[in-house]
Amino acid sequence: MTAGAQPFLRASGIEKHYGQTKALAGISLDIANGEFLTLLGPSGSGKTTFLMILSGFVNASAGTLHELGTDITSRPPEARDYGMVFQGYALFPHMSVEDNVAFPLRVRGMDRGARRTLVHDMLARVGLTAHARKKVSQLSGGQQQRVALARALVFRPRVLLLDEPLSALDKNLREQMQAELRALQRDTDTTFVFVTHDQAEALHLSNRIAIFDQGRLQQVGSPEDVYERPENRFVAEFLGQINLFPVSGLRADGAGMAGAFEGVALRAPARTVGTGAAHLAVRPENLTITAAQPAGAANALPATVEDAVYGGARINLVLRTASGTPVLCDLPAGSDAALVTPGSPVWLSWAPEKCLLLPQED
Ligand SMILES: Nc1ncnc2c1ncn2[C@@H]1O[C@H](COP(=O)(O)OP(=O)(O)OP(=O)(O)O)[C@@H](O)[C@H]1O
């Protein structure tokens, strides 16, 4: 979003309390027109609650919601006119596919001819033309999911709210539907707000990801931002595996910073992390292992291979440093067999720009 541009949707200080439970503890978030925004977080982190507040079906306890500068905080769902695809969101099982998809147009009073064109266009987009006359109950799970998408998009909503729409599908179908969702979002230029607790799904689909934990927004950014530049330990650990080395005596070191771990100086890009201690974080795929100490490497630690798990394209290693800190390392298959044998002494190394410092939290 360009600086100064009016956001399409703006949530400011949204809170939601259920008795003693604070489902949302102050969410402020701008949503751009036409973006694919994913709300990602563990179970109970407040994703669905926030989506329901966007829909208008749940009222916030505090905070405001604006659409293009207009306060819509207390605007009812039907006046917001957003499309919705919820988990198990009821299709009419005994009605035909085309009647299901035509339903939102009927309730909006559109005449039959105009309805037909829009319904058939939508069914073609989701690949269901051949099934138009079938009853929904005769379709597979993936086909039903497509009917739900077609029904939610047929009236051209500006916003589509999706709550774990793919969670009931098996892995292959899920991946196929992910690609279709992206294509639908691009082709229809609709703003998608998508809830999931699946990290890989969020990384694959989104323009931006908003990461929730305990009713708070932990970080918002592009998939690359949140994966490669997590702002805190929660985000770093939630988005995949990461090694954390507690370093002490942090100091400026050239353009970056250095701190000590097991008596070895480790270097990372400069970052404000508070006290003299922090965690140096490096993802398993950014580690290299060698038999000999690498000459001139800025970060090199001696370690021992404890376990090697063959995974097809990759080999996953568990190693231990001198003081017994476990380290995960993810190597391409075909890496030197002698090095990945349990018991082998090796050197772990990585470039300073492949790691980052995270504040030390309790
Ligand atoms: N209607 C309700 N009444 C009471 N508590 C609720 C209600 N809805 C949600 N909560 C609570 O609010 C918190 C956030 O719930 P929410 O459903 O938004 O989380 P979520 O991140 O979507 O989780 P999940 O991935 O499991 O669906 C939870 O502690 C939940 O128990």
The ligand as an SDF file (V2000), in Angstrom:
LIG
                    3D

 31 33  0  0  0  0  0  0  0  0999 V2000
  -18.8400  -17.4680   21.2490 N   0  0  0  0  0  0  0  0  0  0  0  0
  -17.8210  -17.5790   22.1040 C   0  0  0  0  0  0  0  0  0  0  0  0
  -18.0220  -17.6060   23.4300 N   0  0  0  0  0  0  0  0  0  0  0  0
  -17.0100  -17.7000   24.2970 C   0  0  0  0  0  0  0  0  0  0  0  0
  -15.7160  -17.7650   23.9430 N   0  0  0  0  0  0  0  0  0  0  0  0
  -15.4300  -17.7310   22.6350 C   0  0  0  0  0  0  0  0  0  0  0  0
  -16.4520  -17.6360   21.6400 C   0  0  0  0  0  0  0  0  0  0  0  0
  -15.8600  -17.6200   20.4210 N   0  0  0  0  0  0  0  0  0  0  0  0
  -14.5450  -17.7190   20.6340 C   0  0  0  0  0  0  0  0  0  0  0  0
  -14.2680  -17.7700   21.9660 N   0  0  0  0  0  0  0  0  0  0  0  0
  -12.9170  -17.8440   22.5570 C   0  0  0  0  0  0  0  0  0  0  0  0
  -12.1330  -16.8290   22.0130 O   0  0  0  0  0  0  0  0  0  0  0  0
  -10.8090  -17.2930   21.7260 C   0  0  0  0  0  0  0  0  0  0  0  0
  -10.4880  -17.1160   20.2560 C   0  0  0  0  0  0  0  0  0  0  0  0
  -11.2900  -17.9970   19.4980 O   0  0  0  0  0  0  0  0  0  0  0  0
  -11.2540  -18.0550   17.9050 P   0  0  0  0  0  0  0  0  0  0  0  0
  -12.2760  -19.0220   17.4680 O   0  0  0  0  0  0  0  0  0  0  0  0
  -11.3130  -16.6840   17.3570 O   0  0  0  0  0  0  0  0  0  0  0  0
   -9.8030  -18.6500   17.6430 O   0  0  0  0  0  0  0  0  0  0  0  0
   -9.1830  -19.2420   16.3040 P   0  0  0  0  0  0  0  0  0  0  0  0
   -7.7960  -18.6690   16.2350 O   0  0  0  0  0  0  0  0  0  0  0  0
  -10.0630  -19.0080   15.1660 O   0  0  0  0  0  0  0  0  0  0  0  0
   -9.0980  -20.7860   16.6580 O   0  0  0  0  0  0  0  0  0  0  0  0
   -9.3320  -22.1050   15.7370 P   0  0  0  0  0  0  0  0  0  0  0  0
   -8.1650  -22.1760   14.8100 O   0  0  0  0  0  0  0  0  0  0  0  0
   -9.2970  -23.1990   16.7550 O   0  0  0  0  0  0  0  0  0  0  0  0
  -10.6410  -21.9440   15.0530 O   0  0  0  0  0  0  0  0  0  0  0  0
  -10.7650  -18.7270   22.2210 C   0  0  0  0  0  0  0  0  0  0  0  0
  -10.2310  -18.7270   23.5220 O   0  0  0  0  0  0  0  0  0  0  0  0
  -12.2130  -19.1400   22.2090 C   0  0  0  0  0  0  0  0  0  0  0  0
  -12.4430  -20.1580   23.1520 O   0  0  0  0  0  0  0  0  0  0  0  0
  1  2  1  0
  2  3  1  0
  2  7  2  0
  3  4  2  0
  4  5  1  0
  5  6  2  0
  6  7  1  0
  6 10  1  0
  7  8  1  0
  8  9  2  0
  9 10  1  0
 10 11  1  0
 11 12  1  0
 11 30  1  0
 12 13  1  0
 13 14  1  0
 13 28  1  0
 14 15  1  0
 15 16  1  0
 16 17  2  0
 16 18  1  0
 16 19  1  0
 19 20  1  0
 20 21  2  0
 20 22  1  0
 20 23  1  0
 23 24  1  0
 24 25  2  0
 24 26  1  0
 24 27  1  0
 28 29  1  0
 28 30  1  0
 30 31  1  0
M  END
$$$$
